[in-house]
């Protein structure tokens, strides 16, 4: 018969891979919260394909390459990070763990990687910066109908030492997430979109509230000229998140942005678009190294990271797995998720014959199977 203590120990030892954190989160979060994080748009085809696409890609490992010493470090926008995995912008971390984004910031600072803070955070950009003063952070931005809101948050993050702006471009309108509609998802009264605390009070007119702010707040008229508008407001590098085609990748380069995140918003916007790993190659081929290309969506293992880097991603970003780590044990849980991914990535690298990130290239991918 095991004691409670031994039982706890065994439960903790069971966190071996990211799926273990997913199962823990599903069991321990409320149904509405779990459904919110898990949601894809419509039939969730794109959400699910983000994961399945990795399983279709085969590696071509090289052997006898002396992998006794390995180095997972890389750089993004000239800053060194411990391995090519950062935290994608996801909303409402306080739904998963009481310290919310402050815990996320401390975990990413401890692991030395990049945290893209969401506009829709349940902690303010100031609280996040104070929680991890030495952390490397970018800020994810939406453009609002009231442009002054966007301007004011840009000036705040610039003053706080955030190092880049990540402009999300795939949400002129919010995708149809069926379970959120069924659950009538709303932030609980004790939580707010902290960056706009007070701004939207009493403003949720007849259209009601959508994800913590009044409906119809985002500006659907956003276009390429707004990239120039952003450049006129800030000297921070601008990274565009939500590109899935070579045509838009070329336009991004022509408009002078510093990076692209190949993203379909975790399959939460347009259902029926490509998996991000499938869209990556044409974008990398078009960009030709002129700017950095990153990716999010569907990354669950170190070998997924290896495949994305081999296909030309400078770094990948994880969304849902970060939230699962928080749900498990806050800052410590997210550190666990990142350490597991780093260990798996290092092992996949070594088993493929790569000693450092520079040695990872397309020769590692078996294209006949793509």
MARVOVEX-784180 format. One record per residue (C-alpha): residue in one letter; chain; y, x, z. Coordinates in steps of 0.2 Angstrom, whole numbers, plus 2048, in hexadecimal, padded with zeros to 3 digits. Layout:
+------+-----+-----+-----+-----+
: type : mol :   Y :   X :   Z :
+------+-----+-----+-----+-----+
:    A :   A :   Y :   X :   Z :
...
+------+-----+-----+-----+-----+
END
This chain:
+------+-----+-----+-----+-----+
: type : mol :   Y :   X :   Z :
+------+-----+-----+-----+-----+
:    X :   A : 800 : 800 : 800 :
:    X :   A : 811 : 807 : 7FB :
:    X :   A : 820 : 807 : 807 :
:    X :   A : 830 : 7FF : 801 :
:    X :   A : 837 : 811 : 7FF :
:    X :   A : 829 : 817 : 7F4 :
:    X :   A : 82B : 807 : 7EA :
:    X :   A : 83E : 80B : 7E7 :
:    X :   A : 83A : 81D : 7E3 :
:    X :   A : 82D : 817 : 7D5 :
:    X :   A : 83A : 80B : 7CF :
:    X :   A : 847 : 819 : 7CD :
:    X :   A : 83A : 825 : 7C5 :
:    X :   A : 837 : 817 : 7B8 :
:    X :   A : 848 : 81A : 7AF :
:    X :   A : 841 : 825 : 7A1 :
:    X :   A : 84A : 81F : 792 :
:    X :   A : 859 : 814 : 78D :
:    X :   A : 84D : 804 : 78B :
:    X :   A : 849 : 805 : 79E :
:    X :   A : 85C : 803 : 7A1 :
:    X :   A : 85D : 7F5 : 795 :
:    X :   A : 84F : 7EC : 79E :
:    X :   A : 857 : 7EF : 7AF :
:    X :   A : 867 : 7E8 : 7A9 :
:    X :   A : 85F : 7D9 : 7A1 :
:    X :   A : 857 : 7D5 : 7B2 :
:    X :   A : 866 : 7D8 : 7BD :
:    X :   A : 875 : 7D2 : 7B4 :
:    X :   A : 879 : 7BF : 7B3 :
:    X :   A : 873 : 7B6 : 7A3 :
:    X :   A : 885 : 7B4 : 79D :
:    X :   A : 889 : 7C6 : 79F :
:    X :   A : 879 : 7CC : 798 :
:    X :   A : 87B : 7C1 : 789 :
:    X :   A : 88D : 7C7 : 786 :
:    X :   A : 888 : 7D9 : 786 :
:    X :   A : 878 : 7D6 : 77B :
:    X :   A : 881 : 7CA : 76F :
:    X :   A : 881 : 7CD : 75C :
:    X :   A : 889 : 7C2 : 750 :
:    X :   A : 880 : 7B3 : 748 :
:    X :   A : 86E : 7B7 : 746 :
:    X :   A : 870 : 7C8 : 74D :
:    X :   A : 868 : 7D0 : 73D :
:    X :   A : 875 : 7DF : 73D :
:    X :   A : 874 : 7E2 : 750 :
:    X :   A : 861 : 7E3 : 74E :
:    X :   A : 861 : 7ED : 73E :
:    X :   A : 86C : 7FA : 747 :
:    X :   A : 85D : 7FF : 751 :
:    X :   A : 84F : 7FC : 744 :
:    X :   A : 858 : 807 : 737 :
:    X :   A : 855 : 817 : 742 :
:    X :   A : 843 : 813 : 742 :
:    X :   A : 842 : 813 : 72F :
:    X :   A : 849 : 825 : 72E :
:    X :   A : 83C : 833 : 72F :
:    X :   A : 840 : 845 : 734 :
:    X :   A : 83A : 855 : 72C :
:    X :   A : 838 : 861 : 73A :
:    X :   A : 838 : 874 : 738 :
:    X :   A : 82C : 87F : 742 :
:    X :   A : 82C : 891 : 749 :
:    X :   A : 83E : 892 : 74B :
:    X :   A : 840 : 899 : 75D :
:    X :   A : 847 : 88A : 766 :
:    X :   A : 846 : 893 : 777 :
:    X :   A : 859 : 891 : 779 :
:    X :   A : 862 : 881 : 774 :
:    X :   A : 874 : 87C : 774 :
:    X :   A : 879 : 869 : 772 :
:    X :   A : 88C : 86C : 773 :
:    X :   A : 897 : 866 : 765 :
:    X :   A : 8AA : 862 : 762 :
:    X :   A : 8B3 : 852 : 75E :
:    X :   A : 8C5 : 853 : 758 :
:    X :   A : 8C5 : 866 : 75E :
:    X :   A : 8BF : 862 : 770 :
:    X :   A : 8AE : 868 : 776 :
:    X :   A : 8A2 : 85C : 77D :
:    X :   A : 891 : 85F : 784 :
:    X :   A : 887 : 856 : 777 :
:    X :   A : 88B : 84A : 768 :
:    X :   A : 88A : 83A : 772 :
:    X :   A : 89A : 831 : 779 :
:    X :   A : 89D : 820 : 780 :
:    X :   A : 8A2 : 812 : 774 :
:    X :   A : 8B0 : 806 : 778 :
:    X :   A : 8A8 : 7F7 : 781 :
:    X :   A : 8B1 : 7E9 : 78B :
:    X :   A : 8B0 : 7E3 : 79D :
:    X :   A : 8A6 : 7F1 : 7A6 :
:    X :   A : 8AA : 7E9 : 7B6 :
:    X :   A : 89D : 7DB : 7B1 :
:    X :   A : 890 : 7E8 : 7B2 :
:    X :   A : 896 : 7F2 : 7C1 :
:    X :   A : 8A4 : 7EF : 7CE :
:    X :   A : 8AD : 7FF : 7CA :
:    X :   A : 8AC : 7FC : 7B7 :
:    X :   A : 8B5 : 808 : 7AC :
:    X :   A : 8B9 : 813 : 7BA :
:    X :   A : 8A7 : 817 : 7BC :
:    X :   A : 8A5 : 819 : 7A9 :
:    X :   A : 8B3 : 826 : 7A9 :
:    X :   A : 8AC : 830 : 7B8 :
:    X :   A : 89B : 830 : 7B0 :
:    X :   A : 8A1 : 837 : 79F :
:    X :   A : 8AC : 843 : 7A7 :
:    X :   A : 89D : 84A : 7B1 :
:    X :   A : 893 : 84B : 7A1 :
:    X :   A : 8A2 : 852 : 797 :
:    X :   A : 8A2 : 847 : 789 :
:    X :   A : 8AE : 83B : 781 :
:    X :   A : 8B2 : 829 : 787 :
:    X :   A : 8BA : 81D : 77C :
:    X :   A : 8C3 : 811 : 788 :
:    X :   A : 8C3 : 7FE : 782 :
:    X :   A : 8D3 : 7F4 : 781 :
:    X :   A : 8C9 : 7E7 : 789 :
:    X :   A : 8C6 : 7F1 : 799 :
:    X :   A : 8C5 : 7E9 : 7AA :
:    X :   A : 8CD : 7F8 : 7B1 :
:    X :   A : 8DE : 7FE : 7AB :
:    X :   A : 8E1 : 80D : 7A0 :
:    X :   A : 8EA : 815 : 7AF :
:    X :   A : 8DC : 811 : 7BB :
:    X :   A : 8CF : 819 : 7AF :
:    X :   A : 8DA : 829 : 7AD :
:    X :   A : 8DC : 82A : 7C0 :
:    X :   A : 8C9 : 828 : 7C3 :
:    X :   A : 8C5 : 837 : 7B8 :
:    X :   A : 8D4 : 842 : 7B5 :
:    X :   A : 8CB : 84F : 7AC :
:    X :   A : 8C1 : 844 : 7A0 :
:    X :   A : 8C3 : 844 : 78D :
:    X :   A : 8C8 : 833 : 788 :
:    X :   A : 8CD : 82A : 778 :
:    X :   A : 8D4 : 818 : 778 :
:    X :   A : 8CE : 80A : 76E :
:    X :   A : 8DC : 7FF : 767 :
:    X :   A : 8DD : 7ED : 760 :
:    X :   A : 8ED : 7E8 : 756 :
:    X :   A : 8F4 : 7D8 : 75E :
:    X :   A : 8FF : 7CB : 756 :
:    X :   A : 90C : 7D1 : 762 :
:    X :   A : 90E : 7E3 : 75C :
:    X :   A : 918 : 7E7 : 76C :
:    X :   A : 908 : 7E5 : 776 :
:    X :   A : 8FF : 7F2 : 76B :
:    X :   A : 90E : 7FE : 76C :
:    X :   A : 90F : 7FD : 77E :
:    X :   A : 8FD : 802 : 781 :
:    X :   A : 8FE : 810 : 775 :
:    X :   A : 90C : 818 : 77F :
:    X :   A : 903 : 815 : 78F :
:    X :   A : 8F3 : 81E : 789 :
:    X :   A : 8FD : 82C : 781 :
:    X :   A : 906 : 82F : 791 :
:    X :   A : 8F6 : 82F : 79B :
:    X :   A : 8EE : 83D : 790 :
:    X :   A : 8E2 : 833 : 786 :
:    X :   A : 8DE : 83E : 777 :
:    X :   A : 8DC : 832 : 768 :
:    X :   A : 8DE : 820 : 763 :
:    X :   A : 8CF : 816 : 75C :
:    X :   A : 8D5 : 808 : 751 :
:    X :   A : 8C8 : 7FA : 750 :
:    X :   A : 8C9 : 7F2 : 73F :
:    X :   A : 8BA : 7E6 : 73E :
:    X :   A : 8C1 : 7D8 : 749 :
:    X :   A : 8CF : 7CE : 73F :
:    X :   A : 8C5 : 7C0 : 748 :
:    X :   A : 8B8 : 7C0 : 755 :
:    X :   A : 8A6 : 7BF : 74E :
:    X :   A : 89B : 7AF : 752 :
:    X :   A : 890 : 7B4 : 761 :
:    X :   A : 886 : 7A5 : 764 :
:    X :   A : 881 : 7A8 : 776 :
:    X :   A : 893 : 7AB : 77C :
:    X :   A : 897 : 79A : 774 :
:    X :   A : 888 : 792 : 77D :
:    X :   A : 88C : 79A : 78D :
:    X :   A : 89F : 797 : 78B :
:    X :   A : 8A1 : 7A9 : 790 :
:    X :   A : 8B0 : 7AD : 79A :
:    X :   A : 8B5 : 7BB : 7A6 :
:    X :   A : 8B3 : 7B6 : 7B8 :
:    X :   A : 8C3 : 7B2 : 7C1 :
:    X :   A : 8C3 : 7C3 : 7CB :
:    X :   A : 8C3 : 7CD : 7BB :
:    X :   A : 8D1 : 7D0 : 7AE :
:    X :   A : 8D5 : 7D9 : 79E :
:    X :   A : 8DE : 7E5 : 7A9 :
:    X :   A : 8E9 : 7EE : 79C :
:    X :   A : 8F2 : 7DD : 799 :
:    X :   A : 8F2 : 7D7 : 7AB :
:    X :   A : 901 : 7CB : 7AC :
:    X :   A : 904 : 7CB : 799 :
:    X :   A : 8F9 : 7BD : 794 :
:    X :   A : 8FB : 7B2 : 7A4 :
:    X :   A : 8FE : 7A0 : 7A0 :
:    X :   A : 8FD : 7A5 : 78E :
:    X :   A : 8EC : 79E : 78A :
:    X :   A : 8F3 : 78F : 780 :
:    X :   A : 8EA : 781 : 777 :
:    X :   A : 8DE : 78D : 76F :
:    X :   A : 8D7 : 793 : 780 :
:    X :   A : 8D0 : 7A4 : 785 :
:    X :   A : 8C5 : 7B0 : 77C :
:    X :   A : 8BE : 7BF : 784 :
:    X :   A : 8CB : 7C0 : 792 :
:    X :   A : 8DA : 7BD : 787 :
:    X :   A : 8E2 : 7AE : 77F :
:    X :   A : 8D9 : 7AA : 76E :
:    X :   A : 8E2 : 7B0 : 75E :
:    X :   A : 8EA : 7BF : 767 :
:    X :   A : 8E3 : 7CB : 75A :
:    X :   A : 8EC : 7CD : 74A :
:    X :   A : 8E2 : 7C8 : 73A :
:    X :   A : 8EF : 7CF : 72F :
:    X :   A : 8EC : 7E1 : 733 :
:    X :   A : 8EB : 7EC : 724 :
:    X :   A : 8EB : 7FE : 71E :
:    X :   A : 8FE : 7FE : 720 :
:    X :   A : 8FC : 7FC : 733 :
:    X :   A : 8F4 : 80E : 733 :
:    X :   A : 905 : 815 : 72E :
:    X :   A : 90D : 80A : 73B :
:    X :   A : 902 : 811 : 748 :
:    X :   A : 905 : 823 : 742 :
:    X :   A : 918 : 81F : 744 :
:    X :   A : 915 : 81B : 756 :
:    X :   A : 90A : 829 : 75C :
:    X :   A : 905 : 83B : 759 :
:    X :   A : 8F3 : 838 : 75F :
:    X :   A : 8E5 : 839 : 753 :
:    X :   A : 8E0 : 828 : 74C :
:    X :   A : 8CE : 824 : 749 :
:    X :   A : 8C9 : 815 : 740 :
:    X :   A : 8BA : 80B : 747 :
:    X :   A : 8B1 : 7FF : 73D :
:    X :   A : 8AF : 807 : 72B :
:    X :   A : 89F : 803 : 722 :
:    X :   A : 8A2 : 808 : 710 :
:    X :   A : 8A7 : 817 : 706 :
:    X :   A : 8B6 : 80E : 6FE :
:    X :   A : 8BE : 80B : 710 :
:    X :   A : 8B9 : 81D : 715 :
:    X :   A : 8C3 : 824 : 706 :
:    X :   A : 8D2 : 818 : 70B :
:    X :   A : 8D1 : 81F : 71D :
:    X :   A : 8D2 : 831 : 717 :
:    X :   A : 8E0 : 82C : 70B :
:    X :   A : 8EA : 824 : 719 :
:    X :   A : 8E9 : 834 : 724 :
:    X :   A : 8DE : 82F : 732 :
:    X :   A : 8D5 : 83C : 73C :
:    X :   A : 8C4 : 834 : 73D :
:    X :   A : 8B8 : 825 : 739 :
:    X :   A : 8AC : 81C : 744 :
:    X :   A : 89F : 814 : 739 :
:    X :   A : 89C : 804 : 743 :
:    X :   A : 897 : 7F2 : 741 :
:    X :   A : 89D : 7EE : 753 :
:    X :   A : 88B : 7EE : 759 :
:    X :   A : 887 : 7E0 : 74D :
:    X :   A : 893 : 7D5 : 756 :
:    X :   A : 89F : 7D1 : 747 :
:    X :   A : 898 : 7CF : 736 :
:    X :   A : 886 : 7CB : 735 :
:    X :   A : 87D : 7D1 : 726 :
:    X :   A : 886 : 7E2 : 724 :
:    X :   A : 87D : 7F3 : 724 :
:    X :   A : 876 : 7FC : 733 :
:    X :   A : 882 : 80A : 737 :
:    X :   A : 876 : 818 : 734 :
:    X :   A : 872 : 811 : 723 :
:    X :   A : 885 : 810 : 71F :
:    X :   A : 888 : 822 : 725 :
:    X :   A : 882 : 82C : 716 :
:    X :   A : 88E : 825 : 709 :
:    X :   A : 89D : 827 : 715 :
:    X :   A : 899 : 839 : 719 :
:    X :   A : 896 : 83C : 707 :
:    X :   A : 8A7 : 835 : 703 :
:    X :   A : 8B1 : 83D : 711 :
:    X :   A : 8AA : 84E : 70D :
:    X :   A : 8AF : 856 : 71D :
:    X :   A : 8C2 : 851 : 71B :
:    X :   A : 8C1 : 848 : 72C :
:    X :   A : 8B4 : 846 : 739 :
:    X :   A : 8A8 : 837 : 738 :
:    X :   A : 8A0 : 82F : 747 :
:    X :   A : 894 : 821 : 749 :
:    X :   A : 88F : 814 : 756 :
:    X :   A : 882 : 806 : 756 :
:    X :   A : 86F : 807 : 75A :
:    X :   A : 86E : 818 : 762 :
:    X :   A : 860 : 817 : 76F :
:    X :   A : 857 : 828 : 76F :
:    X :   A : 85B : 83A : 76D :
:    X :   A : 852 : 83A : 75C :
:    X :   A : 85E : 82C : 757 :
:    X :   A : 86D : 838 : 75B :
:    X :   A : 864 : 846 : 751 :
:    X :   A : 862 : 83B : 742 :
:    X :   A : 874 : 835 : 742 :
:    X :   A : 87A : 847 : 744 :
:    X :   A : 86F : 84D : 736 :
:    X :   A : 876 : 840 : 72B :
:    X :   A : 888 : 846 : 72E :
:    X :   A : 88E : 83E : 73E :
:    X :   A : 898 : 84A : 748 :
:    X :   A : 895 : 83F : 758 :
:    X :   A : 88D : 82E : 75C :
:    X :   A : 893 : 822 : 769 :
:    X :   A : 889 : 816 : 774 :
:    X :   A : 88E : 805 : 779 :
:    X :   A : 881 : 7FA : 781 :
:    X :   A : 877 : 808 : 789 :
:    X :   A : 887 : 80D : 792 :
:    X :   A : 888 : 7FC : 79A :
:    X :   A : 876 : 7FC : 79E :
:    X :   A : 878 : 80C : 7A8 :
:    X :   A : 887 : 805 : 7B1 :
:    X :   A : 87D : 7F5 : 7B5 :
:    X :   A : 86F : 801 : 7BC :
:    X :   A : 879 : 80C : 7C8 :
:    X :   A : 88B : 80D : 7C2 :
:    X :   A : 892 : 81F : 7BF :
:    X :   A : 881 : 826 : 7C4 :
:    X :   A : 877 : 81A : 7B8 :
:    X :   A : 882 : 81F : 7AA :
:    X :   A : 881 : 831 : 7AD :
:    X :   A : 86E : 82E : 7AD :
:    X :   A : 86F : 826 : 79C :
:    X :   A : 879 : 834 : 795 :
:    X :   A : 86E : 841 : 79D :
:    X :   A : 85E : 839 : 795 :
:    X :   A : 866 : 838 : 784 :
:    X :   A : 86B : 84A : 785 :
:    X :   A : 85A : 850 : 78B :
:    X :   A : 852 : 846 : 77D :
:    X :   A : 85E : 84C : 770 :
:    X :   A : 85B : 85E : 776 :
:    X :   A : 848 : 85C : 774 :
:    X :   A : 849 : 853 : 763 :
:    X :   A : 854 : 862 : 75D :
:    X :   A : 848 : 86F : 763 :
:    X :   A : 839 : 865 : 75C :
:    X :   A : 842 : 865 : 74B :
:    X :   A : 846 : 877 : 74C :
:    X :   A : 858 : 876 : 74F :
:    X :   A : 860 : 882 : 75C :
:    X :   A : 871 : 87B : 75C :
:    X :   A : 87B : 86C : 754 :
:    X :   A : 881 : 877 : 746 :
:    X :   A : 86F : 879 : 740 :
:    X :   A : 86C : 866 : 73E :
:    X :   A : 86F : 860 : 72C :
:    X :   A : 868 : 855 : 71F :
:    X :   A : 859 : 860 : 71B :
:    X :   A : 852 : 858 : 72B :
:    X :   A : 851 : 847 : 724 :
:    X :   A : 843 : 841 : 718 :
:    X :   A : 84D : 837 : 70B :
:    X :   A : 83E : 830 : 702 :
:    X :   A : 83B : 825 : 711 :
:    X :   A : 84D : 81F : 713 :
+------+-----+-----+-----+-----+
END
